[in-house]
Structure formats: structure tokens, C-alpha cells
């Protein structure tokens, strides 16, 4: 039994996938070859998800997992802003966190506690409002904020044009000689509104699947 057959695909994602296929024949080919859109579920805890995103930056999977695990242990097992601020920086560094990531996680915790980053009720904010708040945190850029929107808040119209894999996948799907620039991709993505998150997911798959030919050039 395939993974797709055991996962319940939300109706809005199924609808989005169909609409994207109708609008873009090249994307329809990718969809047919890749299968259903399986956007992975988030952690369900917004603060933990953002801490994990910081911890995993610029690290390979196993190394990041190990460091993140030691970090969680160092703050007592519960990933909360209060636990982070109550833990000495030296303990966080001893868990394997770099000075920059330690500073970022503590800055996130402080901004959550003072309301700069309002994680309680954040669902009520628009995508751009959330991005504007999150990028105030040291170590969180627009891409990290967009991943939070897409995977944690399950927003359907996120289009991460600065993600090279999305640009590469778009080029392979459409048989372009080279990936479009972020500015070019921003315009190209208008075809998929208001379901650009689903299109981005297929671009990610398109960048890695062997079922699609390499782009010419």
C-alpha cells in the first residue's frame, strides 16, 4: 500500500491540485507523475517549530537532530520561551548550539514573551503581517517565515521565490534552460493563486524526481 493511499488529503489541497493542473499543462504532467500533494504536517507547537527551524539551519539532518535533541534536554524537555530564558546560555552552548543560534533562540523567546511575536492567536494575522513579525527575530529571515506559514499554519498561498529548489523545480517542470530569478518566479507564480503553496510543493518534488527530464542547456 502506498503512503498516499494511507494519508487523508484535505479537500482544499485536492481541489487546489486539480485547478493547478488545469491552468498549467506542464505542471499537470508533474502532478500525474509525482502523485497527490503530501505537505507534511507541522509540529503543532509554534514556538517549538521556530526553535527547531533555527536549530536546523545550515546543518545536515542527523547532526541537526542530535543537537536539537540535546538542546531540548538542556532546557528540561519542554520547549517554551520561559524554559529557554531560564536556561543559562552556557548550557545551550554545551548542547551544541552555536553562539549565533543561541542568540537567535533567546531573542525569539524574548520577543514571544514581550508580544513582539504573538504566537497565541497568530492564525488571525495575514501572511505578510506574520512575516513582518517573525523577521524581527535574529536569525529568522523571510524564507524561514514562509516555511512556518506553509507547514505550521498550513497557509495555501505561500510562494517562496528565494528557495532555489522551487526555482529549479519550476525550470525542470517547464523545460527551461535555467531557473527563473526570484523576481521572475514571483510573476510566474500568479498562475497558481490562491494555491501557490501546493504549486511550490510540486516544484520541490520536480527538482528531485527522476521522472522528469533535466532542463535543457
Secondary structure, DSSP 8 states (H G I E B T S, - for coil): --HHHHS---HHHHHHHHHHHHH-HHHHHHHHHH-S-------S-HHHHHHHHHHHTTS-HHHHHHHHHHHHHHTTS---HHHHHHS-HHHHHHTT--HHHHHHHHHHHHHHHTTSS--TTGGGS-HHHHHHHHTTSTT--HHHHHHIIIIIS--S----TT-HHHHHHHHHHTT-SS---HHHHHHHGGGGTT-HHHHHHHHHHHHH-TTS-----
